[in-house]
Amino acid sequence: MAGTTIDVREYAPKDRHEKIFDAFDDLDSGEALTLVNDHDPQPLYYQLQAERDDFDADGYELDQVAEDEFIATLPKQ
């Protein structure tokens, strides 16, 4: 699945959701946004589910690779 990867640890916390939503909106159908974060992005999952009809919640994946590194795959329908 093609898409985009962003490491939001590079952004100030107040800017992260805007960057994520912009990157998700730029995806084509069938692509996914891979997100690297310093904490579990569960609130973001619920926000995407509520605000984006094209978010594929069933295809969402989350891997914790270190104590402070989480990789989430946010697919777009």
DASUL-V408516 format. One line per field, one symbol per residue. phi: phi as a letter, one per 30 degrees, with the letter a starting at -180 (. if undefined). A space follows every 50 residues. Layout:
# DASUL-V408516
phi->???
This chain:
# DASUL-V408516
phi->.dlbcbcdddcdedcdddddddddddddejcbccccbcaddeededdddd cbdcdcddcdbbbccaebbbccccdcd
